[in-house]
Each structure stands twice: as structure tokens, then as C-alpha cells.
Amino acid sequence: MGAVAQLSSSNIDVEPGRPSTLTLQIRNTGTVVDRFSFEALGGGSQWVSFSPETISLFPQASGTVSVVVLAPREPASAAGAMPLGIRVASSEDPDGSVVEEASLNVAPFSAVGAELVPRITRGGLRGRTRLAVDNRSNCPYVAGVSGSDPRGALAFAFRPAAVTVQPGETVFVRATLRPLKRFWRGPAQTLPFTTTLTVPEDEVGPHPAVLPIDGSMTQGPLLPRWLLAALAALVALIALLVLLWFVLLKPQIRSTAKDQVKKQLTAAGVVAPATSGGGGGSKSGGSTAVTTPPASGTGGSSTASSAQSINGSAQASGNGTQVVYTVPTGKTLQMTDLLVENPNGDTGTLILARNGVPLMQWSLANFRDLDYHWITPTVFAAGNQMQLVVSGCPGACTPAIYYAGSLAGS
């Protein structure tokens, strides 16, 4: 008793996203009516379905079953060959079950994307941005990175200069742009540029040979308007202080010093000589000069407060609350810079909190990289905890933050 099974092809070409259909011929070699069921075995078994799912055959009768292989168009459908087994199970004679073997040949497909974060960079001497290369293909993506601009006004530097991105991964490239010509004053200039990913000839495969990503740099003057205004205000303040010195402070200090000298001479029994007018002469008998030591004064004391620069980072490892930093006793943390990263494109919610009270909240699905810079700092008092809270992640998500500021005495 049992069955004999045969697939219409032992090599099955599979294109992710499109079904591949073949037939399975079954013959009942037993002496009684038997019902047969089917099971796929191997790495691609989850892609296989049968129609019908079971079949009943009289003794020595044959039947046909359709086998459909549908691999999803996603990185998990790795390109290449993998074994597949079709098990035909007999309900009347389990020991008579048979396995028909075949090979799945999964074709590679390309789904590569790239973006500049931020797309518009600003600076006078240089501009910095990052290129995010996202590979949603089922095969590796290898490319070199280069830059160009229509005016020939920029020099480019990339780190790294070439990337290898595995299926389902994202790689970041740091890009530095330097204007070849600089100017001290004047309005800002917009310099468009293109960052290009180029696949080597021996690595092209299904991927596009060239992938351009457009961006722009806003080049500002080396002396911005606010600095010129600040310098003018500083010069005016210095002039005002000099005027106050000569008009008010210096005469007052001189008068006070003379009064103190007179008091000390009088206390010592010495009479200071009277000063004559501009055209007067001296009397006969000579003159007497009195020299006295300068009066000693008490020096004042001043207290200067100092602030300590501080920075740090933290990376989450899934849902939950993580303490990033606890402010020491007697100190105050003034946070002025914050960078939030989601390099793996996780989903869920990320919250920055102070002692459990949310300060900022982000949806992870909406960004890869966000940075904040404040003139008025976010303050954490002594004993406060800076917390990173992650929720709603389906897996082990890894968002991260980098913070910077100053730690001052409270």
C-alpha cells in the first residue's frame, strides 16, 4: 500500500512577488480507497500551497494536485537555490508516505533607496550631511559614493567612500562639503549638488548601475550679520565704558585718594604745603617736600562660577524605560543639543522624559535622524533623571539619542 508521486519539474524558477505553479501527479498503489494529504518541507516551505489540500483515490487510480510557490517580495526571500520537499502522506498506510524533491531557484530583485539627511545643509566653511542607503532587495548592494555640482564650486569627502548593504539593512555615509570660494560678507548662496551611488561593473546584478540623490548647500558669509551687529555693539559698549572712566570714575578715585592722604598727614602732625597758582613764584628760604607712603586699601573678592561641558548617548534595546543620566547633587544640567536616531527604520513610539514626565515624543516610523539645537536650554535640576521610553515596538528596536550641554553648580 502507499503512493507514487512525481512533480512536473524538479527545478522551479521563483520570482518574488509572482506565483510559480507546477503539478504533482499521485497514484494510489494500495488495494483500498486512500486519502492523501500534502506537506512542504525545506527552507521555502512557507511559500508553498496546494490545491486541493487533500485528494482521495481508488486503488491504482491517479490524480493531479496544483502546487503554487509564491515568495514574498521582501529581503527575507533570499536570492539563490534552496531545496524543497513535497511529502505525500497516506491516511491508510502512513508508512507508505513518499517525499518528492525539487530545487527552488529564487531570482534576485532590486529595491534600493537612498536619501540625504538633511537634504539641505548650511555653513560658511563647510557643510555636513548623511546619506542613508536602504536595501530592501533580496541580494546585497555594493556601490561607491561620489559627489558633483554643476558649478564646480564644491569639494566632497565621504566616509566611507564605498558601501556594502546586506538585504534588509541601512548604512549611513557621512558627507562633508567644502566651498572652494568663500566670502566675508553678503547674502547666502544656494549651491545645488548631486550625490551618486555607482555599482561596479562586476557587481551590477539586478540593481541600477547609477543612483543619483539631489541636495543643496546654503553657503553663508564668514562674518554673519549677527556677528557684525555684535561687534558694533561691543565697540559702542567699550567707548561708553571709557567715557564713564574719564568723566566719572577717574575724578572720583583721584578725589578720594587726596582726601585719604590729607587725613593720614594730619593724623601724623604733618602740614602739607599749599600749592601755588600757575604764575606764582616761591618765597625765599626754600621749600619743604613731604613724601608719604601710599595708603593701603583692602582688596575685594569676586566669585566666578564655572560650567562643565557634558555629553553622552544612549541606545534602547526594545520596549521599556531606560535612565540615560541622573543629575548629581548640587548640579544643574542645561541641555542645548539633542540628536535622535532610528537607523533601522523601527516602528513604535520614542519619548524623552524627565522623572517620568514626557518632554518630547516621536513616532519612529516618521524619521531616521532628527537633531535639535536650542538657545534656551532644557533644564534638569539636581537629582532629576533623563529617561528614554520606548513603546509599541514589535521587536528588539534600537533607537538612540545623543545629548550635549553644560553641568553647572546650582
Wavefront OBJ file of the C-alpha trace (Angstrom):
o trace
v 0.000 0.000 0.000
v 1.041 3.664 -0.335
v 1.528 6.108 -3.147
v 3.779 7.114 -6.016
v 4.267 10.877 -6.624
v 6.003 12.873 -9.351
v 6.451 16.653 -9.779
v 6.171 18.172 -13.243
v 9.606 19.821 -12.735
v 12.461 19.298 -10.322
v 13.817 22.848 -10.859
v 11.367 25.615 -10.047
v 12.180 29.213 -11.002
v 10.694 31.611 -8.453
v 10.373 35.373 -8.921
v 9.473 37.043 -5.598
v 6.020 38.596 -5.751
v 4.814 36.334 -8.600
v 3.380 32.808 -8.191
v 5.029 29.797 -9.842
v 2.712 26.833 -10.499
v 3.560 23.185 -11.159
v 1.680 19.908 -10.895
v 2.091 16.894 -8.643
v 0.938 13.543 -10.104
v -0.145 10.944 -7.472
v -1.052 7.275 -7.938
v -2.627 5.091 -5.254
v -0.604 1.854 -5.181
v -2.719 0.375 -2.375
v -5.677 -2.034 -2.518
v -8.217 0.224 -0.779
v -9.518 3.729 -1.290
v -6.996 6.099 0.303
v -6.947 9.816 1.126
v -3.683 11.690 0.658
v -2.569 14.989 2.247
v 0.421 17.164 1.363
v 3.158 18.987 3.280
v 6.011 21.195 2.034
v 9.451 20.695 3.565
v 12.606 22.825 3.425
v 13.612 26.483 3.551
v 10.853 27.712 1.231
v 8.072 25.552 2.666
v 6.147 28.598 3.964
v 5.744 29.811 0.372
v 4.014 26.625 -0.888
v 0.271 25.959 -1.106
v -1.715 23.006 -2.575
v -4.980 22.850 -4.486
v -6.782 20.749 -3.457
v -5.287 20.306 0.021
v -6.272 16.598 0.100
v -7.257 14.051 -2.545
v -8.973 10.614 -2.359
v -8.080 7.908 -4.888
v -9.348 4.408 -5.685
v -6.779 1.614 -5.825
v -4.379 2.076 -8.767
v -6.073 5.392 -9.644
v -4.146 8.628 -10.296
v -4.852 12.267 -9.508
v -3.273 15.699 -10.041
v -2.645 18.432 -7.479
v -1.571 22.012 -8.268
v 1.459 23.236 -6.307
v 1.807 27.039 -6.092
v 5.040 28.679 -4.899
v 4.698 32.386 -4.013
v 7.765 34.032 -2.418
v 7.068 37.498 -0.946
v 8.914 40.474 -2.462
v 10.958 41.259 0.630
v 14.563 40.863 1.850
v 13.731 37.585 3.619
v 13.234 35.903 0.224
v 16.978 35.450 -0.249
v 18.151 35.010 -3.830
v 19.683 31.677 -4.787
v 18.852 27.963 -4.797
v 17.258 26.105 -1.908
v 15.928 22.535 -1.587
v 12.181 21.804 -1.463
v 10.462 18.595 -0.474
v 6.794 17.623 -1.062
v 5.587 14.943 1.367
v 2.554 12.890 0.239
v 1.022 11.310 3.351
v -1.320 8.318 3.152
v -4.122 8.136 5.745
v -4.474 4.340 5.324
v -0.779 3.475 5.234
v 1.360 6.178 6.980
v 4.490 4.095 6.367
v 3.770 4.251 2.643
v 4.110 8.034 2.514
v 6.597 9.396 -0.036
v 8.630 12.628 -0.442
v 9.238 14.197 -3.851
v 12.278 16.518 -4.003
v 12.885 19.645 -6.082
v 15.017 22.803 -6.085
v 13.716 26.386 -5.775
v 15.725 28.937 -7.771
v 14.827 32.328 -6.273
v 15.582 35.212 -8.653
v 17.192 38.380 -7.256
v 15.287 41.687 -7.320
v 16.323 45.284 -6.568
v 14.618 47.663 -4.137
v 17.324 50.128 -3.120
v 16.588 53.641 -1.862
v 18.780 56.486 -0.635
v 18.211 59.936 0.893
v 20.267 62.803 2.316
v 19.591 63.641 5.968
v 19.279 66.598 5.972
v 18.776 67.288 2.277
v 19.732 70.969 2.707
v 22.933 71.655 4.669
v 24.187 75.067 5.799
v 27.615 76.504 6.587
v 30.263 79.056 5.701
v 33.412 76.918 5.754
v 31.802 73.506 5.328
v 28.511 71.644 5.315
v 27.783 68.243 6.768
v 25.036 65.752 5.964
v 24.494 61.992 5.956
v 23.490 59.667 3.132
v 21.152 56.846 4.238
v 21.309 53.811 1.889
v 18.383 51.433 2.457
v 18.477 47.963 0.851
v 15.045 46.291 0.672
v 16.252 43.866 -2.018
v 16.873 40.145 -1.531
v 20.549 40.419 -2.536
v 23.494 42.580 -1.335
v 24.009 46.096 -2.719
v 27.595 47.246 -3.357
v 28.313 50.788 -4.567
v 30.856 53.597 -4.486
v 29.894 57.110 -3.347
v 30.791 60.300 -5.231
v 29.572 63.887 -5.488
v 29.300 66.584 -8.140
v 27.793 70.038 -8.612
v 27.012 71.910 -11.847
v 29.084 74.986 -10.887
v 32.179 73.107 -9.776
v 32.021 75.131 -6.567
v 32.217 72.300 -4.020
v 34.731 69.681 -2.870
v 33.313 66.419 -1.494
v 34.519 63.923 1.105
v 32.646 60.727 2.035
v 33.242 58.314 4.894
v 33.128 55.510 3.922
v 33.696 56.048 0.193
v 32.058 52.680 -0.684
v 29.211 50.727 0.927
v 28.108 47.110 1.094
v 24.498 46.897 2.276
v 23.062 43.487 3.106
v 19.369 42.716 2.423
v 17.114 44.434 4.962
v 19.859 46.740 6.296
v 20.518 50.509 6.194
v 24.014 52.028 6.034
v 24.847 55.693 6.729
v 27.608 57.596 4.917
v 28.948 60.845 6.394
v 29.336 63.535 3.732
v 31.384 66.748 4.109
v 31.063 69.567 1.565
v 33.619 72.412 1.337
v 33.020 75.510 -0.821
v 36.069 76.279 -2.984
v 35.393 80.036 -2.748
v 34.472 81.846 0.471
v 33.231 85.364 1.129
v 33.235 87.511 4.253
v 30.018 89.461 3.780
v 26.879 89.382 1.671
v 23.745 87.281 1.196
v 23.803 83.477 1.450
v 24.243 81.450 -1.744
v 22.495 78.201 -2.687
v 24.775 75.553 -4.239
v 22.890 72.509 -5.653
v 24.776 69.209 -5.790
v 24.225 65.536 -6.569
v 25.451 62.555 -4.568
v 25.790 59.463 -6.758
v 25.886 55.760 -5.858
v 27.682 53.789 -8.609
v 27.649 49.987 -8.733
v 30.877 48.352 -10.037
v 30.523 46.577 -13.385
v 31.124 43.156 -11.848
v 28.509 43.761 -9.078
v 25.553 45.211 -11.018
v 23.119 42.259 -10.942
v 19.500 43.470 -10.691
v 20.491 46.849 -9.206
v 20.592 50.131 -11.178
v 24.135 50.972 -12.235
v 23.789 54.602 -11.085
v 21.565 56.044 -8.341
v 21.631 59.887 -8.045
v 20.427 61.755 -4.932
v 19.966 65.531 -5.169
v 20.666 68.005 -2.361
v 21.828 71.578 -1.821
v 24.163 73.596 0.403
v 23.332 77.078 1.639
v 26.705 78.852 1.931
v 26.717 81.800 4.291
v 29.313 84.575 4.764
v 32.229 84.050 7.123
v 31.067 87.153 9.023
v 27.330 86.748 9.515
v 25.112 89.741 10.150
v 24.583 88.924 13.792
v 28.363 88.897 14.366
v 28.775 92.328 12.736
v 25.952 93.678 14.885
v 27.541 92.129 17.986
v 30.937 93.674 17.164
v 29.328 97.098 16.670
v 27.518 96.767 19.995
v 30.771 95.690 21.695
v 32.667 98.703 20.304
v 29.898 101.030 21.463
v 29.958 99.468 24.934
v 33.746 99.827 25.206
v 33.502 103.500 24.142
v 30.818 104.092 26.768
v 32.938 102.467 29.484
v 35.981 104.612 28.533
v 33.849 107.738 28.671
v 32.479 106.773 32.083
v 36.033 106.184 33.328
v 37.373 109.586 32.355
v 34.241 111.578 33.198
v 33.034 109.939 36.421
v 35.220 107.201 37.880
v 38.749 108.607 37.477
v 37.981 112.057 39.051
v 36.125 110.363 41.890
v 39.012 107.978 42.606
v 41.554 110.860 42.491
v 39.462 112.974 44.879
v 39.024 110.103 47.308
v 42.778 109.357 47.253
v 43.644 113.003 48.023
v 41.237 113.067 50.952
v 42.771 109.903 52.414
v 46.321 111.328 52.098
v 45.303 114.538 53.852
v 43.737 112.614 56.713
v 46.873 110.489 57.240
v 49.177 113.549 57.120
v 47.009 115.420 59.622
v 46.983 112.443 61.951
v 50.821 112.325 61.780
v 51.162 116.067 62.546
v 52.500 116.957 59.122
v 51.130 120.010 57.344
v 51.037 119.579 53.623
v 52.449 122.555 51.645
v 49.984 124.673 49.802
v 50.201 124.501 46.049
v 50.768 127.777 44.239
v 48.921 129.008 41.236
v 50.165 128.666 37.746
v 52.067 132.027 37.562
v 53.151 132.385 41.244
v 56.774 132.279 42.488
v 58.259 130.652 45.584
v 59.188 132.510 48.781
v 62.787 132.870 49.955
v 64.093 130.335 52.401
v 63.406 127.332 50.150
v 60.577 124.849 50.194
v 59.826 121.624 52.017
v 58.692 118.422 50.248
v 56.792 115.784 52.153
v 56.715 112.202 50.910
v 54.192 109.805 52.360
v 53.664 106.129 51.610
v 50.566 105.273 49.666
v 47.580 104.314 51.714
v 46.899 100.643 51.792
v 43.490 99.504 50.636
v 41.566 96.369 51.121
v 41.119 94.272 48.047
v 37.679 92.984 47.083
v 36.878 89.406 46.276
v 34.891 88.020 43.370
v 33.363 84.594 42.813
v 33.303 83.139 39.315
v 31.026 80.347 38.557
v 32.195 77.739 36.096
v 30.213 75.285 33.991
v 31.387 71.844 32.863
v 30.583 70.675 29.324
v 28.854 67.314 29.271
v 27.621 64.997 26.567
v 26.531 61.412 26.268
v 24.442 58.916 24.337
v 22.088 56.016 24.931
v 20.650 53.258 22.754
v 17.440 51.407 23.544
v 17.136 47.646 23.245
v 13.383 47.222 22.980
v 10.293 48.427 24.815
v 10.646 49.914 28.291
v 12.149 52.820 30.239
v 15.887 53.458 30.338
v 17.624 56.006 32.597
v 20.032 57.969 30.407
v 21.512 60.345 33.007
v 20.930 61.342 36.643
v 21.935 64.892 37.604
v 24.382 64.884 40.563
v 23.545 66.582 43.855
v 24.232 70.312 43.816
v 24.347 70.445 39.992
v 22.017 71.540 37.194
v 22.080 70.045 33.674
v 21.374 72.553 30.890
v 20.822 70.535 27.681
v 21.267 72.532 24.453
v 21.757 69.851 21.786
v 19.880 66.631 21.037
v 20.240 64.092 18.207
v 17.631 61.337 17.768
v 18.426 58.361 15.510
v 16.337 55.497 14.118
v 18.838 53.849 11.700
v 16.965 50.551 11.295
v 13.580 52.109 10.449
v 11.860 50.668 13.555
v 8.209 51.416 14.337
v 6.671 52.432 17.617
v 6.943 55.480 19.910
v 10.046 57.114 21.447
v 9.701 59.519 24.419
v 12.294 61.713 26.170
v 11.107 62.200 29.767
v 12.173 63.994 32.962
v 11.344 61.871 36.035
v 8.566 60.120 34.105
v 7.105 63.349 32.689
v 7.308 63.381 28.847
v 9.268 66.292 27.342
v 9.360 65.239 23.666
v 7.704 62.401 21.757
v 8.417 60.944 18.312
v 6.814 58.298 16.081
v 9.699 56.055 14.979
v 8.064 55.377 11.600
v 8.372 59.068 10.641
v 12.145 59.621 10.754
v 15.677 58.226 10.569
v 17.598 61.161 12.023
v 16.483 64.333 13.870
v 18.651 66.978 15.521
v 17.724 69.890 17.804
v 19.783 72.881 18.935
v 18.349 75.310 21.487
v 19.400 78.804 22.569
v 17.268 78.431 25.705
v 18.378 75.095 27.237
v 16.177 72.326 28.607
v 16.985 72.244 32.349
v 17.284 69.168 34.604
v 17.618 70.054 38.288
v 19.720 68.181 40.844
v 18.500 64.606 41.257
v 16.413 64.690 38.043
v 16.603 61.711 35.719
v 16.755 61.962 31.938
v 14.806 58.939 30.673
v 14.375 57.232 27.290
v 10.997 55.461 26.955
v 10.208 53.086 24.042
v 6.778 51.573 23.442
v 4.877 49.858 20.653
v 7.914 48.186 19.026
v 7.069 44.740 17.553
v 10.634 43.532 18.036
v 14.008 44.471 19.529
v 14.090 48.030 18.199
v 17.231 50.141 18.711
v 16.515 53.895 18.565
v 19.212 56.077 20.137
v 19.842 59.627 21.354
v 22.909 61.830 21.755
v 22.741 64.837 24.066
v 25.097 67.689 24.947
v 25.030 70.662 27.292
v 26.636 72.006 30.436
v 26.668 70.932 34.066
v 26.696 73.930 36.395
v 26.584 74.416 40.141
v 23.056 75.086 41.399
l 1 2 3 4 5 6 7 8 9 10 11 12 13 14 15 16 17 18 19 20 21 22 23 24 25 26 27 28 29 30 31 32 33 34 35 36 37 38 39 40 41 42 43 44 45 46 47 48 49 50 51 52 53 54 55 56 57 58 59 60 61 62 63 64 65 66 67 68 69 70 71 72 73 74 75 76 77 78 79 80 81 82 83 84 85 86 87 88 89 90 91 92 93 94 95 96 97 98 99 100 101 102 103 104 105 106 107 108 109 110 111 112 113 114 115 116 117 118 119 120 121 122 123 124 125 126 127 128 129 130 131 132 133 134 135 136 137 138 139 140 141 142 143 144 145 146 147 148 149 150 151 152 153 154 155 156 157 158 159 160 161 162 163 164 165 166 167 168 169 170 171 172 173 174 175 176 177 178 179 180 181 182 183 184 185 186 187 188 189 190 191 192 193 194 195 196 197 198 199 200 201 202 203 204 205 206 207 208 209 210 211 212 213 214 215 216 217 218 219 220 221 222 223 224 225 226 227 228 229 230 231 232 233 234 235 236 237 238 239 240 241 242 243 244 245 246 247 248 249 250 251 252 253 254 255 256 257 258 259 260 261 262 263 264 265 266 267 268 269 270 271 272 273 274 275 276 277 278 279 280 281 282 283 284 285 286 287 288 289 290 291 292 293 294 295 296 297 298 299 300 301 302 303 304 305 306 307 308 309 310 311 312 313 314 315 316 317 318 319 320 321 322 323 324 325 326 327 328 329 330 331 332 333 334 335 336 337 338 339 340 341 342 343 344 345 346 347 348 349 350 351 352 353 354 355 356 357 358 359 360 361 362 363 364 365 366 367 368 369 370 371 372 373 374 375 376 377 378 379 380 381 382 383 384 385 386 387 388 389 390 391 392 393 394 395 396 397 398 399 400 401 402 403 404 405 406 407 408 409 410
